[in-house]
Amino acid sequence: QVQLVESGGGLVQAGGSLRLSCAVSGSIVSINTMGWYRQAPGKQRELVARITSGGLTNYADSVKGRFTISRDNAKNTVYLQMISLKPEDTAVYYCLIATMDDSYWGQGTQVTVSS
């Protein structure tokens, strides 16, 4: 059974920073892509950033230059460093991992940015 445990969300003022973590545990051989998505109230879930097993990254235009995704393969953990946060970044953030055979979602962590 594969589990994803997210942490690091919270309430922060505009301009502040947060670092999200997503630790993967369970019966998993290798992870290909790891990513972060977010869903704001009344909106569809959208890609924030993702990183391949080789370290290639891509970002949503709205977060480029402010968010950085990274991964620690030894710990099966993916991170999202967020700086210069804006109220429009307020959402539930989910991590997603993809293996050769399947994909798995985390339970989500709330990020709230006050103006």
C-alpha positions as CSV (number, residue, x, y, z in Angstrom):
1,Q,0.0,0.0,0.0
2,V,1.4,3.4,-1.0
3,Q,0.9,6.4,1.2
4,L,1.6,10.0,0.6
5,V,1.9,12.3,3.6
6,E,1.9,16.0,2.9
7,S,3.0,18.7,5.4
8,G,4.0,22.3,5.6
9,G,0.7,24.1,4.7
10,G,-0.7,26.9,6.8
11,L,-1.7,30.5,7.0
12,V,0.8,33.2,5.8
13,Q,0.7,36.8,4.9
14,A,1.1,38.0,1.4
15,G,4.8,38.1,0.5
16,G,5.6,35.3,2.9
17,S,7.0,31.8,2.3
18,L,6.1,28.2,2.9
19,R,7.7,24.9,2.2
20,L,5.5,21.9,1.4
21,S,6.7,18.3,1.8
22,C,5.3,15.1,0.5
23,A,6.8,11.9,1.8
24,V,6.0,8.6,0.0
25,S,6.0,5.3,1.9
26,G,4.9,1.8,1.2
27,S,5.5,-0.8,-1.5
28,I,6.9,1.2,-4.3
29,V,9.8,0.3,-6.6
30,S,10.6,3.5,-8.3
31,I,8.9,6.9,-8.8
32,N,9.0,8.6,-12.1
33,T,7.3,12.0,-12.0
34,M,6.5,13.8,-8.8
35,G,4.3,16.9,-8.8
36,W,2.2,19.4,-7.0
37,Y,-1.3,20.5,-7.9
38,R,-3.7,22.9,-6.3
39,Q,-7.4,23.4,-6.1
40,A,-9.0,26.7,-5.1
41,P,-12.6,26.9,-4.0
42,G,-14.9,26.7,-7.1
43,K,-12.0,26.0,-9.4
44,Q,-10.6,23.0,-11.1
45,R,-7.4,21.3,-9.9
46,E,-4.4,22.6,-11.7
47,L,-0.8,21.7,-12.1
48,V,1.6,23.9,-10.1
49,A,4.9,22.1,-10.7
50,R,6.4,18.7,-11.5
51,I,9.8,17.1,-11.6
52,T,10.9,14.0,-13.4
53,S,13.2,11.3,-12.0
54,G,16.0,13.0,-14.0
55,G,15.4,16.3,-12.4
56,L,13.6,18.1,-15.3
57,T,11.0,20.6,-14.0
58,N,8.1,22.5,-15.3
59,Y,5.9,25.1,-13.7
60,A,2.6,26.8,-14.2
61,D,3.2,30.3,-15.5
62,S,1.5,31.8,-12.5
63,V,4.2,30.5,-10.1
64,K,7.4,30.7,-12.2
65,G,10.1,32.6,-10.4
66,R,8.4,32.2,-7.1
67,F,8.0,28.4,-6.5
68,T,10.7,25.8,-6.7
69,I,10.1,22.0,-6.8
70,S,12.7,19.6,-5.7
71,R,13.0,15.9,-4.7
72,D,15.1,13.7,-2.5
73,N,15.0,10.3,-4.2
74,A,16.7,8.6,-1.2
75,K,13.8,9.7,1.0
76,N,11.1,9.4,-1.6
77,T,10.1,13.0,-0.8
78,V,9.1,15.9,-3.0
79,Y,9.2,19.5,-1.9
80,L,7.7,22.8,-3.0
81,Q,9.4,25.9,-1.8
82,M,7.0,28.9,-2.2
83,I,8.1,32.5,-1.8
84,S,6.5,35.8,-2.5
85,L,3.1,34.2,-1.9
86,K,0.0,36.0,-3.1
87,P,-3.6,35.7,-2.0
88,E,-4.4,34.0,-5.3
89,D,-2.1,31.1,-4.3
90,T,-4.7,30.2,-1.6
91,A,-5.8,26.6,-2.3
92,V,-5.5,23.0,-1.2
93,Y,-2.2,21.7,-2.5
94,Y,-1.9,18.0,-3.5
95,C,1.1,16.0,-4.4
96,L,0.9,13.4,-7.1
97,I,3.4,10.7,-7.9
98,A,3.6,8.5,-10.9
99,T,5.2,5.1,-11.2
100,M,5.4,3.0,-14.3
101,D,2.1,1.3,-13.5
102,D,0.1,3.8,-11.4
103,S,-0.3,7.2,-9.9
104,Y,-1.1,8.2,-6.4
105,W,-2.5,11.4,-4.8
106,G,-1.8,12.8,-1.4
107,Q,-4.6,14.0,0.9
108,G,-3.9,17.7,0.4
109,T,-2.7,20.5,2.6
110,Q,-4.3,23.9,2.9
111,V,-2.3,27.0,2.0
112,T,-4.0,30.3,2.9
113,V,-2.4,33.6,2.0
114,S,-3.9,36.7,3.6
115,S,-3.7,40.1,2.0
